[in-house]
């Protein structure tokens, strides 16, 4: 029992209506008046359970003592479902029983409690231990809200998940597959091809075996190819993953290369959300305990309270480029505002954040004639003060060495800039030693006009500089080597116009030393919408110079997409393309039936003066995967194609089929219940054994798996329809739910004289468990099995209860309920 003179900050919200048809107006009256509420129990038999329930309602108790599953909110952060004990104090008020160790797991710093003796009881006095702390239960939706002052909480970065919650998952295996086949015929030939792409995995504790395989088949040959096979596990202490086998080196500083060896690389996904991407450090001074609000594009992205004096905000979770508005509201209401421009590039890291990689192994190209030299590589990047990041790396092989050093800087209103230099030393097949340098610069800037310029750089390399691929080609005497790249330029510009129009421009240029061709490309696009009709246009040009000759390929296209007013989602699209001095036209009708998972498409196309071509396809997104079938025909060809994709998960209890599941997934188990869906997982449903797969979970993050209980029949009871899981990268985590099938009975219970049994009469099973309570008119709602059984119905004022024999299997079912009128025989 909890003393009534304690827990002044602990309260339970009133307002849940009685479960046995007492009007909700009773609960509403509790909220309408602060005076003590009294109900007249005259319409109940004296001493019945209904009288006791009214007494509990007068005290504001809408929850009985015991263990209950609640949704926990700590300082408004949703921490999922938890089982909490509730006890009644000396005055009959029901209070949550919270232990110090339990609160510590949610961020409470026990060392801040002034009197450690207050932490010893199994149910601590929360407001006494933590001043201003409160706990409120909303019994309507079973939500327990804890408010704990920030001074008593651990200061953790936004998006932080305690590594102790990271789950290795279960021992299981999976196969993701994509298969396609095509049959075609022309005037003089026939064509046939099949392709199968398999991604396989086997998890054993923290270790994960992965493999990729590909089948290529045509009328001439059939070949199985192994793309990769490796063993991987994470190393939480280093915020990294280690991979052994056919892996790839890191690509942050140098170009990524395939190797047969080992790679240790930092995993930015292990860091909190606010530390993964670069964001500026905001500094200022508060005159009192003040509220600091940060806004981006008019939206609040950060809120915190700071003490008087200088403050630093280094845990913002933002992205992109632009300006941040900082609003400081002092304790006396005084408001000060200032702005801080910022920009970011992929090289930038937050202050104090590391990114590293080390790898060693044999070069493992798909074309082994190039050779397989031993390759070692290491790279490192560190976020420093003043919005600066320093990065570099070294790469070494038998005939090649390279080193890179660079820096990136957020220049605020001037954008973001990164520059680096790479020195290389290589040896050609003739034994000549080559020394060269490569210089690179990258720039990014967001303007007040919402223009975003990403100048992803310019790189210039001297004639004797070689990157690793070029050195391998040259060293192996491969005839395809015609010279190294001299320069490369890339830029992209994005500009929104109004609310519904946007434009984009992309430019690139490559020049080479030697006799390799130079290339220049640009792509411009504009899109807009008006009254639900989408309009778009684009233009591209590719210019190639080779041996004094130029090849120019220009294309221009327009498209209109018009929504239709029938079906779930139907559109007609009209598009035209001008290429090689002639126009191609196409009209496409497509529709989507989301309820059945079907989509259809049909099109007619014409190029120049050629006859019209036709195509049609149908696709199905089902419980076990995705399937499609298409047919196309023209003047001199016919083609039929089909495809299928999905996954197969093998675990200790069997095999589960589903859509492609990616690398990190959850195995949902609702024992014995078939056809249960999971929110945000497509059309996946539990199979006959109650299993289904939820794909593409976020590793090292809290993922909420929520069952779609609204589609369940009245014969299914689920204790808790939501569960949180935190998988490691590549894990298959198990999300088990307690569920059972029941039969719902609606009984009208009368005595021997035909009078309804009194309101509040309790119905008890043979073991004494209370199964229900008689409502108005003698109605009794029960959830039980179909087994033959006998209930005991009693009121506390009666000495002789009556018995009620049940044979539910013999009663007809209607709308999910079995209804019967029964006589309760007073024989006991």
Steps between C-alpha positions, in 0.01 A plus 500: 500500500618857429441763770237752399703796628773437245531548125340843477610519136358162405147497366274293277285670239130441533264435219490133404142371484403185682538188287151371582269745321492772769457818291814698426326803648602375844868534414443834332338633816823432686682741274231764514524566873784530746270420794477144634259296289247262649278259308169363617536119501128451549456342158745224601459215744679585824849357534537400136813540290330790323481688831875449548567619147302820565702560816823464300369741240421756771866487604616554141632148452437368152764228526515207739819411688730252328739478206389684186657565160529873434655723237782687672582864428806652669514877447265446202732247334315182407692204645253232396300246698605396852343296780457710815366400842226711655417493871233660717605739776339538842218712357427258217666704225679287239861608438779372272778313679831631361841379616818707483679241285211499253503879468877496455462300179302793354762764578454595867835580664476343844808687624302827479251389768588689821399218736608153376272340762201611290612260225491183710125416506366276226249777422676832547333825596572668165430870587695470825803351324476719190339839570244612242480151350152373414340180374160506330298209369244554227289189548305563181795405279718343775778759472732566794671840464807573713631855528854505635697829526790519256743572784444143623528338156798374303590740221485291186518601137178507301419155365725320751415137565676320785731233347372261768173492301668400173376153410704231320174340400432129457694228319338489157568511128339678207498526122392808309433416138426683176424287194406601148452327165438624150398337172508694176482445128581706193467444129808278483596412859381398843637621833479357848663606828471435872656684792496415868657719770533351849607674820549247781574528869556286806505648852665319790512718808694820419653349183334537162588310181395673177515393136387631164444279195380561147372265228531622141350295224428552131475288190878457494607436860395467862733616780484531878713785632598570860499873564627489859519292816606648833472465878407810701434615853482836674748628759293732723797615707656646186174608333608283208440185298759238407460311172705197390478352150407654167454857616568855378732765633356828627411772251508817713854607405604262219286322241354175637669181375399131527735287708525152645602578855382691807350845555448687827289811441308737723121470480344845524163333561615413853526868588194697616303673226634837604864387452474317170482802271678830531325792673652825626577567866287787632652722767341783695450658841189483718428773757288264715363148480371531147323302234697456176304417185660425162296532181582379151286629211249625755464162675624432852775236494641539852377610846696512824547691823842639593641655814618861522834560328663368182332200338589256221258291292684215330228237456272643232336242273473690171603456140551700183621858468363844576448716807402415856297746708587490871245642744606555864211568741618617841325427828349852506352460152770692313555352151824520298545361147799436280573292191782262417557402135646157433574258218614141484679252276549126531849555644379704798466338843381638830757611748642200688366240253732244339463308176762241412568189296777246466515213251747244370464224245549390142357719225197303380368634166240321291758480218788308664734550202578840651684328784433475873763702684498536878325826594499682834311820577424724796305824527405730783280809542450712812258783572691790659413837648393798290278282276803334342566137410843357425525179298763288331610151408768272358478216246775249426547215248804326350531752217289788634501743791276800562431740784231765542465797735206739499280730701137612487353813654153642555543867399157605622340752264768424241410131473713191564837422345719190490842458341755219494816389326602143412852384419550175309794285403452212259695265280406415141534160337836612354634585845480878462433687821228765483443776753198732486259718690126552494324806642129519582262769624129472587252771586138523612272793571129566565383851412216707644312446174484127594758431232726211593834478323698182544834549333626147556816600374774534273790255499818548304766230468849528356603283207686245715232471768315168517212390711499134599284375213711679244819365653365143490407532133838644410700253707319198354571606136124506449430635152206704624721755678517811283597763755405636839235760583629856486203687645142453606242768567155445655233748606130489577253782558149465646249786504137486624262748338186568699322215676470247220786562257861393520797501263828311502819532296788249502834545323801270467819491297789253478834541320779245470868489432588285202254394231192432710188701402383803698134529597270788587142455618219715628146427614228758564151422634196694614182366661180664616138420579167676452168367625647154565645475147877447493715658227869440441765566237866414470793546267831313490814525292803274487807612304794264444831601339723223370788511251400845379135403443196602703185299561201700623191330645212729590163409644195702595190365672165615638240312708152559639338282767122533549324332795167331435194490725444125504682216674724535802769680304491535121692727264551566133850610401598658171866548418712589205874467433706657224826317429712463186278752320174310543215495750377201701156511659344287770164482678471292818205408718575360848286415798562368848266289713657541844248278677582200281863591440455510122632749247436516127662690216442529125677722249522588131818646352621623164847606386528716192297354213525141631186301585353521847638270773282372786582378848301380802595376846344388825665486841400350833636582843399205717568354839783282373667742257459709185423366154456656158419396143546713189450475127612732221479486123609701200530472125777239507516369857302338782617481861360336816663560839435393860664577833472404865667624816472421868674347798520174691593501869598174672483483881469234765123468463477487122512710184337838438443647154463871435607805303867589457616560856833677458781430746345596837152367582258383770335161529150562640323219686134511596453140624232311314346810339503514120442808286627770739655798323780727622484877450732644233609158370295480181262209454694261723275285722575231755494146360320195639759475781460867591833619348578788265806708410526878538769625257748786494535588868737780603803350677595637842172694517169443676259342251138466609328188367124560512238241416199605295248389760214690335471222240481217752177315561318506834639155582860626538638660815849659498648614829726767348489606136831690487857413584835678467810328361856631460686277251871504428593538136403181316312351795174302481324602821200316640185694591264266684145598593268333748176410329223246525181403326187530707129457446284792602167424659209736552273349764174618647496343846174466694399319817232227531224760505624652172628823661837629381788448742590816692746751360852440636471124550844345444559199272787278622676202345563176685840626621346814646611746226245772430408480130241774485221690663128506428389831348162658451214268405692193616745516206838334540788530253766227524815404310569131550574173325248267334551236769203397709524670840304624799512853638409620845303824526488669839433826681676577824166540681384150408592188689404262218645573154354348185667291231493556125591205275645602160523301176626769255585254221131420456392862462479671158745781422388832353729797422776346708287445811307203642177613669277309740237552772579288809351431842737516797400215733548571873612155609814577699 
